[in-house]
């Protein structure tokens, strides 16, 4: 099979499409013929070997062998199943999350049948379905399960035009909150079209100067910090970042000693989240934003575009033409 592999850390051109062996199916696994995947900011950081502390996991001097084929989000068709699998059968159209195993940037990937896998939304293309996996489920996990966003609250989404942010705007509205989106000037119209009640152009206004204004600040790009955003939070407000080691220390401290809290978490097991996302999409209540689509042969160009920091929503990769 063809797979996009990087054998060293560095610029986008370290990613090369090569021939690779098929995954070996285990008893509880599903083998998926990948029709589409995505390139995310998380994967471009892994390709660069960043952050440096992450090389304990990624590999100190070069990528660990099992992490050389990236790819977190996939959609495709079940090719075969292990003997212990009962929930899926060959021919099922699915979408899923590879998690710490990665491997989605290939023609075939194996996933545990009881893992982050669900039937694909019927009204989406494979490229759209792949782009609906991680960003949407992460936004739902943080807003519904961590922030407990609800009607009457004012929720700010920092990075509202990104792969998590575009879903966060819509899901916060779905949960009944008043939504303020923060983005660059080129994306104001997009964020408005997703349902934001107010949009802040970060080049013209700093949301952290809005004193006591928000019940939740969801920092989908971790471009701010709790120390900056705390004054914009109301009493009992929550600052929710998606990354950052120091934020875990803030979460511990604020849970004990402060009336404004940092809430952290990891959205890795998406088994219960993906069917909710699918149902919202099929009901027309959640829109997928795909900025650009590249074929697998041009995946290095996709990495280059994501590295530019100018993507809107998601960047998809088609594997099967």
N, C-alpha and C positions, 0 to 999 in steps of 0.2 A: 504494500500500500504506500501511498504518498503521505509524507508527514513533514511539517515545518519544524526544524530542529535548530537549536543554537548550542554550540559546543564550547563557547566562551562568552563572557560578559562583554557588552559593548554597544555600539551603535546599531541601528536597524539592520544593516547588511550582514550582521552575524547570523541572522535567521535565514536558513537555506531549506528549500524543499528537496527532500531526498527519499529514496526507497527505504522502507522500514518494515520489520516483521509485524504480522497481525497480532493483536493482543490475544493472550491465552485465556480462554473462557473458564471461569470457575463455576462451581455448582449453583451458586446464587446470583450469577451475573447475567447481564443482558449485553449482547454485542450489537452496537448501533452502527449502521452505515450513516456517517455524518453527511448531511446535506448542507449545513451551514453552521458557522461558529462566529465568534466576535474577537476583536482585539480591544482590550480594556486598558485603562491606566495602570491597573494592578499588574498586568502582564508586561507592559513596557518597563515598569520598574523592576520586575523580576529579571527581564532580559538584561538590564543594566547592572544587576546585582545590587540594587538599592532597596531599602537603606542598608548601610554597611553591616549593621548588627544582624540583618536578615540572612547574611551569608552563612551563619551558623546552620540555617535550614537549607538555603539554596545551594551551598557549596562555597568553600573558602576561596579557592583560586579559580575554579571553573564550575559550571553548573553540574550538580549531581546527575548521574545518568538518568534516573527516573524522572527528573524534572526538566529534561532538555526539550521535550515537546510540550509547549504551553497550551493553553486553551481551557477556559473555565466554563463557558456556556456552549451548549450544543443543541441542535435539533436535527432529527433524521428519522430513519425507519429501522425498526428492530429487525436485525438480520437473523439472529438465532438467540436461544436462551439456554441457560444451564438447566440440568435436570431438577433442581430444587425450586425453580421459578414457576410461580402460578399466576402472577398478576399481569404478565405481558406475554405476547406471542408474536412470532414473525409477521411482519407487515404492519404492525402498529406504528403510527406516527407519534413521536414523542419529543419532549424537550426536557433538558436536565442540566445539572450542575456537577462538574467533576470534582470540585473542592480541592483538597490538598493533593490529590492524585494528578491533577491537570490532565493533559493528553488530548484535549479537544481539537487541536490544530492538525487533524489527520483524517484520513478517509474512513477509519474505523476507530471506535473507542469502546471500552467496556465500562459499564457502571453496575454497581450492585442494584438488584431489582428493588430492594427495600431502602434504597438511598434517595438522593434528590432527583427523582425522575417522575414524570407524569405524562399523560397523553397531551399532545400538542393542541393549542387552541385551533379549532377548525377553520376559523376565519382569517388566519394569518399565513403568510408565506413562511417557508422554512427560515429565511433570513430574519424576518420579523420575529419569529418565535424564538430563535436563538437570542435575539436582543431583548427578549422579554423575561429572561431567566433571573440574572443576578441583580440588576438594578432595581427591578420591580419588587422582588422578594426581599431584598435588603431594606428598601424603603418601607415596605409593609411591616417588617420585623421591628424596625426602630420606631416607627410612628405609632403603630397599634400596640405592640407588645412591650416596648420599652418606655416610650413617652406617654402612652395611654391618651393620645390625642382624642379630643372629644368636642362636641358642639359647645360654642361659647368661648373656646380658647383662641388665642392668636398665635399662629405658628409661622416662624420665619424659616425659609429654606435657603441656605447659602450654597451657591452653585446650582441654581435652579435650572440651568440649561444642560446639565451633564447627564450621564447615563443613570445615575441614581436620582438626581434632582428633578428631571422631567417626570419621573414617576412619583416622586415625593410630593410635588405640587398637586398632582391629581388625587393621590391617595389621602392627603391631608384634607382636601375638599370633600372627598368621599366620606371621611370620618366626621365631617361637619364643622371643621375648624375654619376660621378666617385665615387666609393664606397670604403671606408676603414673600415674594420671590426676589432673590438677589442674583444678578447676572451682569454681563457686559452689555454695552449699548447695542451691539449687533443682534442680541438675542431677546430684547425686550418684547418684541411682538410675539415671538415663539412662546415665552413664558405666559404672556397674557392669554394666548390662545389655549393654553393648557388649563386655564381657569383661575389663575392667581387674582386675588382681589386687589393687590397692589404690587408693583414691580419697582425695585430699587436698582438703578444703574450704579454699580459700585465705583465707577470712575467719577461720579458726580456727588455721591453721598455715602457716608460711612454708617452702616446700620447700628454699630456699637454706640453711636452717639444718641440713639433713641432710648432715653432713660425709661426704665420700668414699662416697657412696651410689649414684651412677648412672654407667653407662657412656655414656649418651646423654641429653642434655636437649634435647628437640625443642620449641622455643618457637614454637608455631603462631600466636600472637597478638603476639609480640614485646613482651610486658608485663614481661619481666625483662631481664636483660642479662648478658653474659659476666662482667663484673666482680662481679656479685652471685651468679651461678650457679657460678662456677668452683670454689668450695670444696665444692660438692655433687657435683662430678665426681670420679670415680676417676682414677687415673693412666692416661694415654692416652685419657681421656674426651673426648667431643665435645659442644660446645654448637652447636645448629643453629637459627638464626633464619630466618624467612621473609622479613624485610624489614630495612631499615636500612643507610644508607650507611656508618656507622662500623663496622658489623660486617664490611665488606669489608676495612677496615684491620686490624681484629683478626685476620681470617683470614690475612692476609699475615704479620703479626707472629708469631702463634702457630705458623704452619707452619714458621717458621725457628728460634724461640727458646723454645718452651714444650712441656711434655709434656701439656698439655691444650689442645685446639684448637677454634677457631671454624671451622665449615665452612659456606660459603655457596654459593648457586647460584640458577639461574632455571629453573623448569619451564615453558618456553614451547612447545617442540616435543613434542607428546604423541602423535605418530604410533605409537610403539612401546608406549606406556604404556596407551592406551585399550583395545586388545584384551585386555590382561592384566586390567584392571579389569572389562571385560565378562565374561570367563570366570569370575572370582571371584564376580561377582554371580549369574550364571546357575547356578553351582554351589552357591549358598546360603551362601557363605563371607564375603560382604560385604553389610552392611545400609546402606540409604540412609535418612538422617534428614531429613525435610522438616517444618519447623516450621509454616509457613503458606504458603498459595497464594493469589495475587491474580490477577485478570484484568488484561490489559494496560492497560485503561482506568483502573485504580487503581494504576498503578505508582508514583506519587508516595507513596501510602500505604505501599507496600512499602519504599521508600527511608526513610520516616520510621521504620518499625519496625526496620529494620537499624541506623539511626542510634541507636536507643535502647540498643543494646548488650546486649539481652536475648534475642536469637534463639538457638534451639537447632538446631544443624545448619544447614539451608539454608532459604532463602526462594525459592519458585518463582513464576514468572509464566506463566499460560496465555495463549497467543496465539490458538490455534484452539480454540473451545469444543467 
